[in-house]
Amino acid sequence: MDNTLQLTFEQFAVIVGEKLRIPREQIQPETALKDIEIDSLAIIEVMLAVESQFGASIPTEEVSTDGKAEDLYQLVVAAVDASRK
């Protein structure tokens, strides 16, 4: 991962940590969403915060609580990239 994406993941992880009220350090790319007890309501809260922070709309039907933090992050990156085109 290059420095730009690491910074973006860092921003993403801070948002997730704030919304879930857990230390940011617990959120790594390989962290299973179930391990940080993220449910569908928390996903929506995170997505709204991410949309506000990154300025991109993320389709909630593509979001799952079964994946890892990296999967959710990649959805954010794809949405941000799409919004820039």
C-alpha positions as CSV (number, residue, x, y, z in Angstrom):
1,M,0.0,0.0,0.0
2,D,1.5,3.4,-0.8
3,N,1.5,6.3,1.6
4,T,-1.6,8.0,0.2
5,L,-3.7,4.9,0.7
6,Q,-2.3,4.3,4.1
7,L,-3.3,7.8,5.1
8,T,-6.8,7.2,3.7
9,F,-7.0,3.9,5.6
10,E,-5.9,5.7,8.7
11,Q,-8.7,8.3,8.3
12,F,-11.1,5.6,7.6
13,A,-10.0,3.6,10.7
14,V,-10.3,6.7,12.9
15,I,-13.9,7.2,11.7
16,V,-14.8,3.6,12.3
17,G,-13.1,3.7,15.8
18,E,-15.1,6.9,16.7
19,K,-18.4,5.4,15.6
20,L,-17.8,2.1,17.3
21,R,-16.2,3.7,20.4
22,I,-13.2,1.4,20.1
23,P,-9.4,2.3,19.9
24,R,-8.3,3.0,16.4
25,E,-5.4,0.5,16.9
26,Q,-8.0,-2.3,16.9
27,I,-8.8,-1.5,13.3
28,Q,-6.3,-3.0,10.9
29,P,-6.9,-4.0,7.3
30,E,-7.0,-7.7,8.3
31,T,-9.5,-7.1,11.2
32,A,-12.7,-9.1,10.7
33,L,-15.7,-6.8,11.1
34,K,-17.3,-9.3,13.4
35,D,-14.3,-9.1,15.7
36,I,-15.0,-5.4,16.3
37,E,-18.7,-6.2,16.7
38,I,-19.9,-4.1,13.8
39,D,-23.6,-4.7,13.0
40,S,-25.8,-3.4,10.2
41,L,-26.7,-0.2,12.1
42,A,-23.1,0.6,12.9
43,I,-22.2,0.0,9.2
44,I,-24.8,2.7,8.2
45,E,-23.4,5.1,10.8
46,V,-19.9,4.5,9.5
47,M,-21.0,4.8,5.9
48,L,-22.7,8.2,6.6
49,A,-19.6,9.5,8.4
50,V,-17.3,8.2,5.6
51,E,-19.5,9.7,2.9
52,S,-19.3,13.0,4.8
53,Q,-15.5,12.8,5.2
54,F,-14.6,11.5,1.7
55,G,-17.4,13.2,-0.3
56,A,-18.5,10.0,-2.0
57,S,-21.7,8.0,-1.9
58,I,-21.2,4.3,-0.9
59,P,-24.0,1.9,-2.0
60,T,-25.1,0.2,1.2
61,E,-26.3,-2.9,-0.6
62,E,-22.6,-3.7,-1.3
63,V,-21.6,-3.4,2.4
64,S,-21.5,-6.6,4.5
65,T,-20.6,-7.3,8.1
66,D,-19.0,-10.6,7.0
67,G,-15.8,-9.2,5.6
68,K,-12.7,-7.4,6.9
69,A,-11.9,-3.8,7.5
70,E,-9.9,-3.8,4.2
71,D,-13.1,-4.9,2.3
72,L,-15.0,-2.0,3.7
73,Y,-12.1,0.3,3.0
74,Q,-11.9,-0.9,-0.6
75,L,-15.6,0.0,-1.1
76,V,-14.8,3.5,0.2
77,V,-11.8,3.8,-2.2
78,A,-13.9,2.7,-5.2
79,A,-16.6,5.2,-4.3
80,V,-14.2,8.0,-3.9
81,D,-12.5,7.1,-7.2
82,A,-15.9,6.9,-9.0
83,S,-16.9,10.3,-7.6
84,R,-13.8,11.9,-9.1
85,K,-14.5,10.8,-12.6
